């Protein structure tokens, strides 16, 4: 599916609503906690893995015969993995406290090891001749 257009690219971009047109709404405190936790997890792991994600984006771009993939659009990007875990937690209707515990455990068990997975993916692609001498500077 690398050569298929992404859903975001296929959908027409609509301009964001104007700040005055947003309106006000009440937001559950737990919703904010969950969003902040996920955002911080993504930020931390993206900072740790920036170079490796960029290399993988270049290599996947070659496989797709397209420009390099942006780091945040990769299937192994922290954004994609956190979105997947969030969908699972919401689909299973887990309570807020359980969701927060799941996210913290996910960060410790998966995201902290993501750099190794990305390194292995890059090494595998390089072994198979996909930009074998590529380095990020």
Chimera marker file (.cmm) of the C-alpha trace (Angstrom):
<marker_set name="trace">
<marker id="1" x="0.000" y="0.000" z="0.000" r="1" g="1" b="0" radius="0.5"/>
<marker id="2" x="2.979" y="2.374" z="-0.067" r="1" g="1" b="0" radius="0.5"/>
<marker id="3" x="2.185" y="3.498" z="-3.599" r="1" g="1" b="0" radius="0.5"/>
<marker id="4" x="-1.484" y="4.136" z="-2.909" r="1" g="1" b="0" radius="0.5"/>
<marker id="5" x="-2.441" y="7.750" z="-2.190" r="1" g="1" b="0" radius="0.5"/>
<marker id="6" x="-2.827" y="8.440" z="1.491" r="1" g="1" b="0" radius="0.5"/>
<marker id="7" x="-6.288" y="9.209" z="2.804" r="1" g="1" b="0" radius="0.5"/>
<marker id="8" x="-5.180" y="12.649" z="3.943" r="1" g="1" b="0" radius="0.5"/>
<marker id="9" x="-3.804" y="13.450" z="0.476" r="1" g="1" b="0" radius="0.5"/>
<marker id="10" x="-6.936" y="12.172" z="-1.264" r="1" g="1" b="0" radius="0.5"/>
<marker id="11" x="-9.352" y="14.210" z="0.834" r="1" g="1" b="0" radius="0.5"/>
<marker id="12" x="-9.746" y="17.842" z="-0.170" r="1" g="1" b="0" radius="0.5"/>
<marker id="13" x="-8.226" y="20.140" z="2.389" r="1" g="1" b="0" radius="0.5"/>
<marker id="14" x="-10.711" y="22.445" z="4.013" r="1" g="1" b="0" radius="0.5"/>
<marker id="15" x="-9.481" y="25.552" z="5.767" r="1" g="1" b="0" radius="0.5"/>
<marker id="16" x="-9.613" y="25.477" z="9.559" r="1" g="1" b="0" radius="0.5"/>
<marker id="17" x="-12.518" y="27.342" z="11.115" r="1" g="1" b="0" radius="0.5"/>
<marker id="18" x="-11.878" y="30.891" z="12.195" r="1" g="1" b="0" radius="0.5"/>
<marker id="19" x="-11.129" y="31.326" z="15.908" r="1" g="1" b="0" radius="0.5"/>
<marker id="20" x="-14.300" y="33.347" z="16.490" r="1" g="1" b="0" radius="0.5"/>
<marker id="21" x="-16.418" y="30.653" z="14.832" r="1" g="1" b="0" radius="0.5"/>
<marker id="22" x="-15.254" y="27.787" z="17.045" r="1" g="1" b="0" radius="0.5"/>
<marker id="23" x="-17.678" y="28.395" z="19.884" r="1" g="1" b="0" radius="0.5"/>
<marker id="24" x="-17.218" y="27.243" z="23.433" r="1" g="1" b="0" radius="0.5"/>
<marker id="25" x="-17.756" y="23.822" z="24.891" r="1" g="1" b="0" radius="0.5"/>
<marker id="26" x="-17.106" y="22.063" z="28.140" r="1" g="1" b="0" radius="0.5"/>
<marker id="27" x="-14.289" y="19.564" z="28.050" r="1" g="1" b="0" radius="0.5"/>
<marker id="28" x="-13.989" y="16.720" z="30.506" r="1" g="1" b="0" radius="0.5"/>
<marker id="29" x="-10.880" y="17.048" z="32.677" r="1" g="1" b="0" radius="0.5"/>
<marker id="30" x="-10.013" y="13.407" z="31.994" r="1" g="1" b="0" radius="0.5"/>
<marker id="31" x="-10.192" y="14.042" z="28.253" r="1" g="1" b="0" radius="0.5"/>
<marker id="32" x="-7.602" y="16.807" z="28.634" r="1" g="1" b="0" radius="0.5"/>
<marker id="33" x="-5.384" y="14.575" z="30.805" r="1" g="1" b="0" radius="0.5"/>
<marker id="34" x="-5.499" y="11.821" z="28.197" r="1" g="1" b="0" radius="0.5"/>
<marker id="35" x="-4.730" y="14.193" z="25.337" r="1" g="1" b="0" radius="0.5"/>
<marker id="36" x="-1.829" y="15.779" z="27.233" r="1" g="1" b="0" radius="0.5"/>
<marker id="37" x="-0.378" y="12.404" z="28.147" r="1" g="1" b="0" radius="0.5"/>
<marker id="38" x="-0.513" y="11.159" z="24.552" r="1" g="1" b="0" radius="0.5"/>
<marker id="39" x="0.898" y="14.421" z="23.191" r="1" g="1" b="0" radius="0.5"/>
<marker id="40" x="3.826" y="14.289" z="25.598" r="1" g="1" b="0" radius="0.5"/>
<marker id="41" x="4.498" y="10.642" z="24.771" r="1" g="1" b="0" radius="0.5"/>
<marker id="42" x="4.565" y="11.457" z="21.071" r="1" g="1" b="0" radius="0.5"/>
<marker id="43" x="6.788" y="14.485" z="21.603" r="1" g="1" b="0" radius="0.5"/>
<marker id="44" x="9.344" y="12.607" z="23.704" r="1" g="1" b="0" radius="0.5"/>
<marker id="45" x="9.630" y="9.658" z="21.336" r="1" g="1" b="0" radius="0.5"/>
<marker id="46" x="9.704" y="11.825" z="18.222" r="1" g="1" b="0" radius="0.5"/>
<marker id="47" x="12.632" y="13.778" z="19.684" r="1" g="1" b="0" radius="0.5"/>
<marker id="48" x="14.474" y="10.544" z="20.482" r="1" g="1" b="0" radius="0.5"/>
<marker id="49" x="13.853" y="8.971" z="17.069" r="1" g="1" b="0" radius="0.5"/>
<marker id="50" x="13.932" y="11.917" z="14.657" r="1" g="1" b="0" radius="0.5"/>
<marker id="51" x="16.983" y="10.807" z="12.677" r="1" g="1" b="0" radius="0.5"/>
<marker id="52" x="15.903" y="7.179" z="12.442" r="1" g="1" b="0" radius="0.5"/>
<marker id="53" x="12.374" y="8.171" z="11.388" r="1" g="1" b="0" radius="0.5"/>
<marker id="54" x="13.805" y="10.444" z="8.671" r="1" g="1" b="0" radius="0.5"/>
<marker id="55" x="15.998" y="7.634" z="7.321" r="1" g="1" b="0" radius="0.5"/>
<marker id="56" x="13.044" y="5.264" z="7.277" r="1" g="1" b="0" radius="0.5"/>
<marker id="57" x="10.935" y="7.907" z="5.520" r="1" g="1" b="0" radius="0.5"/>
<marker id="58" x="13.579" y="8.220" z="2.797" r="1" g="1" b="0" radius="0.5"/>
<marker id="59" x="13.777" y="4.466" z="2.306" r="1" g="1" b="0" radius="0.5"/>
<marker id="60" x="10.007" y="3.998" z="2.200" r="1" g="1" b="0" radius="0.5"/>
<marker id="61" x="9.818" y="6.851" z="-0.296" r="1" g="1" b="0" radius="0.5"/>
<marker id="62" x="12.175" y="4.915" z="-2.578" r="1" g="1" b="0" radius="0.5"/>
<marker id="63" x="10.023" y="1.798" z="-2.279" r="1" g="1" b="0" radius="0.5"/>
<marker id="64" x="6.923" y="3.825" z="-3.085" r="1" g="1" b="0" radius="0.5"/>
<marker id="65" x="8.632" y="5.646" z="-5.982" r="1" g="1" b="0" radius="0.5"/>
<marker id="66" x="7.592" y="8.875" z="-4.286" r="1" g="1" b="0" radius="0.5"/>
<marker id="67" x="9.200" y="11.678" z="-2.311" r="1" g="1" b="0" radius="0.5"/>
<marker id="68" x="10.366" y="10.813" z="1.168" r="1" g="1" b="0" radius="0.5"/>
<marker id="69" x="7.614" y="10.169" z="3.667" r="1" g="1" b="0" radius="0.5"/>
<marker id="70" x="7.304" y="12.724" z="6.429" r="1" g="1" b="0" radius="0.5"/>
<marker id="71" x="8.357" y="11.244" z="9.758" r="1" g="1" b="0" radius="0.5"/>
<marker id="72" x="4.947" y="11.811" z="11.332" r="1" g="1" b="0" radius="0.5"/>
<marker id="73" x="3.149" y="9.879" z="8.557" r="1" g="1" b="0" radius="0.5"/>
<marker id="74" x="5.117" y="6.639" z="8.866" r="1" g="1" b="0" radius="0.5"/>
<marker id="75" x="3.261" y="3.545" z="10.079" r="1" g="1" b="0" radius="0.5"/>
<marker id="76" x="5.857" y="3.118" z="12.850" r="1" g="1" b="0" radius="0.5"/>
<marker id="77" x="5.824" y="6.781" z="13.873" r="1" g="1" b="0" radius="0.5"/>
<marker id="78" x="4.909" y="7.503" z="17.490" r="1" g="1" b="0" radius="0.5"/>
<marker id="79" x="1.837" y="9.405" z="16.235" r="1" g="1" b="0" radius="0.5"/>
<marker id="80" x="0.519" y="6.344" z="14.395" r="1" g="1" b="0" radius="0.5"/>
<marker id="81" x="1.221" y="3.958" z="17.258" r="1" g="1" b="0" radius="0.5"/>
<marker id="82" x="-0.382" y="6.217" z="19.874" r="1" g="1" b="0" radius="0.5"/>
<marker id="83" x="-3.421" y="6.764" z="17.650" r="1" g="1" b="0" radius="0.5"/>
<marker id="84" x="-3.776" y="2.990" z="17.325" r="1" g="1" b="0" radius="0.5"/>
<marker id="85" x="-3.623" y="2.451" z="21.097" r="1" g="1" b="0" radius="0.5"/>
<marker id="86" x="-6.121" y="5.255" z="21.660" r="1" g="1" b="0" radius="0.5"/>
<marker id="87" x="-8.578" y="3.728" z="19.138" r="1" g="1" b="0" radius="0.5"/>
<marker id="88" x="-8.262" y="0.366" z="20.871" r="1" g="1" b="0" radius="0.5"/>
<marker id="89" x="-8.861" y="1.883" z="24.312" r="1" g="1" b="0" radius="0.5"/>
<marker id="90" x="-11.889" y="3.834" z="23.110" r="1" g="1" b="0" radius="0.5"/>
<marker id="91" x="-13.278" y="0.911" z="21.104" r="1" g="1" b="0" radius="0.5"/>
<marker id="92" x="-13.095" y="-1.325" z="24.165" r="1" g="1" b="0" radius="0.5"/>
<marker id="93" x="-14.758" y="1.429" z="26.243" r="1" g="1" b="0" radius="0.5"/>
<marker id="94" x="-12.067" y="1.354" z="28.902" r="1" g="1" b="0" radius="0.5"/>
<marker id="95" x="-12.492" y="3.699" z="31.838" r="1" g="1" b="0" radius="0.5"/>
<marker id="96" x="-10.389" y="6.862" z="31.885" r="1" g="1" b="0" radius="0.5"/>
<marker id="97" x="-8.077" y="5.673" z="34.666" r="1" g="1" b="0" radius="0.5"/>
<marker id="98" x="-7.539" y="2.366" z="32.873" r="1" g="1" b="0" radius="0.5"/>
<marker id="99" x="-6.816" y="4.220" z="29.632" r="1" g="1" b="0" radius="0.5"/>
<marker id="100" x="-4.208" y="6.401" z="31.342" r="1" g="1" b="0" radius="0.5"/>
<marker id="101" x="-2.578" y="3.313" z="32.865" r="1" g="1" b="0" radius="0.5"/>
<marker id="102" x="-2.613" y="1.618" z="29.446" r="1" g="1" b="0" radius="0.5"/>
<marker id="103" x="-0.934" y="4.625" z="27.821" r="1" g="1" b="0" radius="0.5"/>
<marker id="104" x="1.774" y="4.783" z="30.484" r="1" g="1" b="0" radius="0.5"/>
<marker id="105" x="2.416" y="1.068" z="30.143" r="1" g="1" b="0" radius="0.5"/>
<marker id="106" x="2.475" y="1.390" z="26.355" r="1" g="1" b="0" radius="0.5"/>
<marker id="107" x="5.104" y="4.100" z="26.638" r="1" g="1" b="0" radius="0.5"/>
<marker id="108" x="7.304" y="1.985" z="28.931" r="1" g="1" b="0" radius="0.5"/>
<marker id="109" x="6.877" y="-1.277" z="27.055" r="1" g="1" b="0" radius="0.5"/>
<marker id="110" x="6.698" y="-0.141" z="23.431" r="1" g="1" b="0" radius="0.5"/>
<marker id="111" x="7.705" y="3.447" z="22.802" r="1" g="1" b="0" radius="0.5"/>
<marker id="112" x="10.905" y="3.242" z="24.834" r="1" g="1" b="0" radius="0.5"/>
<marker id="113" x="11.982" y="0.361" z="22.560" r="1" g="1" b="0" radius="0.5"/>
<marker id="114" x="10.762" y="1.958" z="19.350" r="1" g="1" b="0" radius="0.5"/>
<marker id="115" x="14.246" y="3.230" z="18.466" r="1" g="1" b="0" radius="0.5"/>
<marker id="116" x="15.485" y="-0.374" z="18.269" r="1" g="1" b="0" radius="0.5"/>
<marker id="117" x="12.586" y="-1.356" z="16.000" r="1" g="1" b="0" radius="0.5"/>
<marker id="118" x="13.241" y="1.612" z="13.709" r="1" g="1" b="0" radius="0.5"/>
<marker id="119" x="16.964" y="0.802" z="13.598" r="1" g="1" b="0" radius="0.5"/>
<marker id="120" x="16.175" y="-2.789" z="12.647" r="1" g="1" b="0" radius="0.5"/>
<marker id="121" x="13.723" y="-1.682" z="9.946" r="1" g="1" b="0" radius="0.5"/>
<marker id="122" x="16.351" y="0.641" z="8.478" r="1" g="1" b="0" radius="0.5"/>
<marker id="123" x="19.039" y="-2.079" z="8.654" r="1" g="1" b="0" radius="0.5"/>
<marker id="124" x="16.761" y="-4.611" z="6.968" r="1" g="1" b="0" radius="0.5"/>
<marker id="125" x="15.921" y="-2.238" z="4.138" r="1" g="1" b="0" radius="0.5"/>
<marker id="126" x="19.605" y="-1.313" z="3.729" r="1" g="1" b="0" radius="0.5"/>
<marker id="127" x="20.562" y="-5.014" z="3.594" r="1" g="1" b="0" radius="0.5"/>
<marker id="128" x="18.072" y="-5.446" z="0.777" r="1" g="1" b="0" radius="0.5"/>
<marker id="129" x="19.625" y="-2.599" z="-1.188" r="1" g="1" b="0" radius="0.5"/>
<marker id="130" x="17.273" y="0.262" z="-0.340" r="1" g="1" b="0" radius="0.5"/>
<marker id="131" x="19.637" y="3.233" z="0.017" r="1" g="1" b="0" radius="0.5"/>
<marker id="132" x="22.300" y="1.131" z="1.766" r="1" g="1" b="0" radius="0.5"/>
<marker id="133" x="24.752" y="3.974" z="2.393" r="1" g="1" b="0" radius="0.5"/>
<marker id="134" x="22.184" y="6.485" z="3.593" r="1" g="1" b="0" radius="0.5"/>
<marker id="135" x="23.118" y="8.563" z="6.633" r="1" g="1" b="0" radius="0.5"/>
<marker id="136" x="21.278" y="11.476" z="8.160" r="1" g="1" b="0" radius="0.5"/>
<marker id="137" x="23.207" y="14.653" z="8.925" r="1" g="1" b="0" radius="0.5"/>
<link id1="1" id2="2" r="1" g="1" b="0" radius="0.2"/>
<link id1="2" id2="3" r="1" g="1" b="0" radius="0.2"/>
<link id1="3" id2="4" r="1" g="1" b="0" radius="0.2"/>
<link id1="4" id2="5" r="1" g="1" b="0" radius="0.2"/>
<link id1="5" id2="6" r="1" g="1" b="0" radius="0.2"/>
<link id1="6" id2="7" r="1" g="1" b="0" radius="0.2"/>
<link id1="7" id2="8" r="1" g="1" b="0" radius="0.2"/>
<link id1="8" id2="9" r="1" g="1" b="0" radius="0.2"/>
<link id1="9" id2="10" r="1" g="1" b="0" radius="0.2"/>
<link id1="10" id2="11" r="1" g="1" b="0" radius="0.2"/>
<link id1="11" id2="12" r="1" g="1" b="0" radius="0.2"/>
<link id1="12" id2="13" r="1" g="1" b="0" radius="0.2"/>
<link id1="13" id2="14" r="1" g="1" b="0" radius="0.2"/>
<link id1="14" id2="15" r="1" g="1" b="0" radius="0.2"/>
<link id1="15" id2="16" r="1" g="1" b="0" radius="0.2"/>
<link id1="16" id2="17" r="1" g="1" b="0" radius="0.2"/>
<link id1="17" id2="18" r="1" g="1" b="0" radius="0.2"/>
<link id1="18" id2="19" r="1" g="1" b="0" radius="0.2"/>
<link id1="19" id2="20" r="1" g="1" b="0" radius="0.2"/>
<link id1="20" id2="21" r="1" g="1" b="0" radius="0.2"/>
<link id1="21" id2="22" r="1" g="1" b="0" radius="0.2"/>
<link id1="22" id2="23" r="1" g="1" b="0" radius="0.2"/>
<link id1="23" id2="24" r="1" g="1" b="0" radius="0.2"/>
<link id1="24" id2="25" r="1" g="1" b="0" radius="0.2"/>
<link id1="25" id2="26" r="1" g="1" b="0" radius="0.2"/>
<link id1="26" id2="27" r="1" g="1" b="0" radius="0.2"/>
<link id1="27" id2="28" r="1" g="1" b="0" radius="0.2"/>
<link id1="28" id2="29" r="1" g="1" b="0" radius="0.2"/>
<link id1="29" id2="30" r="1" g="1" b="0" radius="0.2"/>
<link id1="30" id2="31" r="1" g="1" b="0" radius="0.2"/>
<link id1="31" id2="32" r="1" g="1" b="0" radius="0.2"/>
<link id1="32" id2="33" r="1" g="1" b="0" radius="0.2"/>
<link id1="33" id2="34" r="1" g="1" b="0" radius="0.2"/>
<link id1="34" id2="35" r="1" g="1" b="0" radius="0.2"/>
<link id1="35" id2="36" r="1" g="1" b="0" radius="0.2"/>
<link id1="36" id2="37" r="1" g="1" b="0" radius="0.2"/>
<link id1="37" id2="38" r="1" g="1" b="0" radius="0.2"/>
<link id1="38" id2="39" r="1" g="1" b="0" radius="0.2"/>
<link id1="39" id2="40" r="1" g="1" b="0" radius="0.2"/>
<link id1="40" id2="41" r="1" g="1" b="0" radius="0.2"/>
<link id1="41" id2="42" r="1" g="1" b="0" radius="0.2"/>
<link id1="42" id2="43" r="1" g="1" b="0" radius="0.2"/>
<link id1="43" id2="44" r="1" g="1" b="0" radius="0.2"/>
<link id1="44" id2="45" r="1" g="1" b="0" radius="0.2"/>
<link id1="45" id2="46" r="1" g="1" b="0" radius="0.2"/>
<link id1="46" id2="47" r="1" g="1" b="0" radius="0.2"/>
<link id1="47" id2="48" r="1" g="1" b="0" radius="0.2"/>
<link id1="48" id2="49" r="1" g="1" b="0" radius="0.2"/>
<link id1="49" id2="50" r="1" g="1" b="0" radius="0.2"/>
<link id1="50" id2="51" r="1" g="1" b="0" radius="0.2"/>
<link id1="51" id2="52" r="1" g="1" b="0" radius="0.2"/>
<link id1="52" id2="53" r="1" g="1" b="0" radius="0.2"/>
<link id1="53" id2="54" r="1" g="1" b="0" radius="0.2"/>
<link id1="54" id2="55" r="1" g="1" b="0" radius="0.2"/>
<link id1="55" id2="56" r="1" g="1" b="0" radius="0.2"/>
<link id1="56" id2="57" r="1" g="1" b="0" radius="0.2"/>
<link id1="57" id2="58" r="1" g="1" b="0" radius="0.2"/>
<link id1="58" id2="59" r="1" g="1" b="0" radius="0.2"/>
<link id1="59" id2="60" r="1" g="1" b="0" radius="0.2"/>
<link id1="60" id2="61" r="1" g="1" b="0" radius="0.2"/>
<link id1="61" id2="62" r="1" g="1" b="0" radius="0.2"/>
<link id1="62" id2="63" r="1" g="1" b="0" radius="0.2"/>
<link id1="63" id2="64" r="1" g="1" b="0" radius="0.2"/>
<link id1="64" id2="65" r="1" g="1" b="0" radius="0.2"/>
<link id1="65" id2="66" r="1" g="1" b="0" radius="0.2"/>
<link id1="66" id2="67" r="1" g="1" b="0" radius="0.2"/>
<link id1="67" id2="68" r="1" g="1" b="0" radius="0.2"/>
<link id1="68" id2="69" r="1" g="1" b="0" radius="0.2"/>
<link id1="69" id2="70" r="1" g="1" b="0" radius="0.2"/>
<link id1="70" id2="71" r="1" g="1" b="0" radius="0.2"/>
<link id1="71" id2="72" r="1" g="1" b="0" radius="0.2"/>
<link id1="72" id2="73" r="1" g="1" b="0" radius="0.2"/>
<link id1="73" id2="74" r="1" g="1" b="0" radius="0.2"/>
<link id1="74" id2="75" r="1" g="1" b="0" radius="0.2"/>
<link id1="75" id2="76" r="1" g="1" b="0" radius="0.2"/>
<link id1="76" id2="77" r="1" g="1" b="0" radius="0.2"/>
<link id1="77" id2="78" r="1" g="1" b="0" radius="0.2"/>
<link id1="78" id2="79" r="1" g="1" b="0" radius="0.2"/>
<link id1="79" id2="80" r="1" g="1" b="0" radius="0.2"/>
<link id1="80" id2="81" r="1" g="1" b="0" radius="0.2"/>
<link id1="81" id2="82" r="1" g="1" b="0" radius="0.2"/>
<link id1="82" id2="83" r="1" g="1" b="0" radius="0.2"/>
<link id1="83" id2="84" r="1" g="1" b="0" radius="0.2"/>
<link id1="84" id2="85" r="1" g="1" b="0" radius="0.2"/>
<link id1="85" id2="86" r="1" g="1" b="0" radius="0.2"/>
<link id1="86" id2="87" r="1" g="1" b="0" radius="0.2"/>
<link id1="87" id2="88" r="1" g="1" b="0" radius="0.2"/>
<link id1="88" id2="89" r="1" g="1" b="0" radius="0.2"/>
<link id1="89" id2="90" r="1" g="1" b="0" radius="0.2"/>
<link id1="90" id2="91" r="1" g="1" b="0" radius="0.2"/>
<link id1="91" id2="92" r="1" g="1" b="0" radius="0.2"/>
<link id1="92" id2="93" r="1" g="1" b="0" radius="0.2"/>
<link id1="93" id2="94" r="1" g="1" b="0" radius="0.2"/>
<link id1="94" id2="95" r="1" g="1" b="0" radius="0.2"/>
<link id1="95" id2="96" r="1" g="1" b="0" radius="0.2"/>
<link id1="96" id2="97" r="1" g="1" b="0" radius="0.2"/>
<link id1="97" id2="98" r="1" g="1" b="0" radius="0.2"/>
<link id1="98" id2="99" r="1" g="1" b="0" radius="0.2"/>
<link id1="99" id2="100" r="1" g="1" b="0" radius="0.2"/>
<link id1="100" id2="101" r="1" g="1" b="0" radius="0.2"/>
<link id1="101" id2="102" r="1" g="1" b="0" radius="0.2"/>
<link id1="102" id2="103" r="1" g="1" b="0" radius="0.2"/>
<link id1="103" id2="104" r="1" g="1" b="0" radius="0.2"/>
<link id1="104" id2="105" r="1" g="1" b="0" radius="0.2"/>
<link id1="105" id2="106" r="1" g="1" b="0" radius="0.2"/>
<link id1="106" id2="107" r="1" g="1" b="0" radius="0.2"/>
<link id1="107" id2="108" r="1" g="1" b="0" radius="0.2"/>
<link id1="108" id2="109" r="1" g="1" b="0" radius="0.2"/>
<link id1="109" id2="110" r="1" g="1" b="0" radius="0.2"/>
<link id1="110" id2="111" r="1" g="1" b="0" radius="0.2"/>
<link id1="111" id2="112" r="1" g="1" b="0" radius="0.2"/>
<link id1="112" id2="113" r="1" g="1" b="0" radius="0.2"/>
<link id1="113" id2="114" r="1" g="1" b="0" radius="0.2"/>
<link id1="114" id2="115" r="1" g="1" b="0" radius="0.2"/>
<link id1="115" id2="116" r="1" g="1" b="0" radius="0.2"/>
<link id1="116" id2="117" r="1" g="1" b="0" radius="0.2"/>
<link id1="117" id2="118" r="1" g="1" b="0" radius="0.2"/>
<link id1="118" id2="119" r="1" g="1" b="0" radius="0.2"/>
<link id1="119" id2="120" r="1" g="1" b="0" radius="0.2"/>
<link id1="120" id2="121" r="1" g="1" b="0" radius="0.2"/>
<link id1="121" id2="122" r="1" g="1" b="0" radius="0.2"/>
<link id1="122" id2="123" r="1" g="1" b="0" radius="0.2"/>
<link id1="123" id2="124" r="1" g="1" b="0" radius="0.2"/>
<link id1="124" id2="125" r="1" g="1" b="0" radius="0.2"/>
<link id1="125" id2="126" r="1" g="1" b="0" radius="0.2"/>
<link id1="126" id2="127" r="1" g="1" b="0" radius="0.2"/>
<link id1="127" id2="128" r="1" g="1" b="0" radius="0.2"/>
<link id1="128" id2="129" r="1" g="1" b="0" radius="0.2"/>
<link id1="129" id2="130" r="1" g="1" b="0" radius="0.2"/>
<link id1="130" id2="131" r="1" g="1" b="0" radius="0.2"/>
<link id1="131" id2="132" r="1" g="1" b="0" radius="0.2"/>
<link id1="132" id2="133" r="1" g="1" b="0" radius="0.2"/>
<link id1="133" id2="134" r="1" g="1" b="0" radius="0.2"/>
<link id1="134" id2="135" r="1" g="1" b="0" radius="0.2"/>
<link id1="135" id2="136" r="1" g="1" b="0" radius="0.2"/>
<link id1="136" id2="137" r="1" g="1" b="0" radius="0.2"/>
</marker_set>
